[in-house]
Amino acid sequence: MNKNLILALTLIFTLSTTLSGMAMSHEKMDHGSMENHRSMEKHASMNHDSMEMAGDTAMLGNVIQENVKAMAHLKDVQAAMTKMDMKETHHFMVMFVNSATGEPIEHGSAALKIVSPSGIESGPVKLMGMQGHFGADITLNEKGNYTFTVGTKLADGEKRQFQFTHILR
């Protein structure tokens, strides 16, 4: 096997394992308690745009469209990708849940369009289903404000769009 392919598969496995662990810890939550609901309401009311998280991951925010909540994150993977002679700089990931029940939505299709700080719009990037989220490795090579538009056709067959922004410094 090609050395770059092995390294890429290792990176994907590592990301999947991390997100799987996050999903498992989420499953253990008591979704019925009042304390948990208050905590979720407080969390939802916060401004999450570009909030930095552990491991060079930024939460891009939450958007609700027609009973589906999309939660997007952007992880800086440039150092790992550079070691594999790859040009991608970030991993974009989005998770979907039914906003009424909190149940994860893992089936369907999703694609991403990116508008760079200089106003150039990318073609659609297919987001692959990965252990509870949809994601893709992307290249963000300008400093400034990016707009991410996620188009979906999830398991219910409805088409939806979710928009997020992030300032790359």
C-alpha positions, 0 to 999 in steps of 0.5 A, a space after each residue: 500500500 502507498 505510504 500516503 494512503 496508510 497515513 490518511 487511513 490512520 488519520 481517518 481512523 483516529 478522527 472516527 475513534 475520537 468522534 465515536 467516543 464523543 457519541 458514546 458519552 452522549 448516549 450515556 446522558 440522561 436526556 430526561 432530567 430537568 438539570 440536563 434540559 437547563 444545561 442544554 438550554 444554556 448551551 444553546 443560548 450561547 454564541 458559539 460562532 468560532 468558539 475555540 475548543 480543545 485540539 485546535 477545533 472550532 465550533 462553528 455554531 448550531 442552526 435549526 432548519 425544519 426540525 433538524 439541528 446542525 452542529 458544525 465544527 472545524 478542526 485544524 489538521 494541517 500539520 498532520 496533512 503536511 506530513 503526508 504531503 497533502 494540501 488539505 488544512 482542515 476537517 469540516 464536520 457537521 452532526 445532525 439531530 432531530 431538534 424535537 427528540 434529540 435523536 441523531 440523524 446519520 443517514 442521507 447525503 450532505 454537501 458543502 460549498 465554501 465562500 473564501 474571504 476573497 469571495 470565491 465560491 467552491 464547487 460542492 464537496 461531498 460530505 461522507 458519513 463518518 461515525 455519527 457525523 458527515 465530514 470532509 477534509 478541505 483546504 482553507 488557504 486564506 486568512 479572513 471570513 469564510 462562509 460554509 453552506 451545507 446542503 442536505 437531503 437526509 433520511 426524511 427526503 427533505 432538502 435543507 441548507 445550513 450556513 455557518 461562518 468562521 474567521 481564520 486568523 
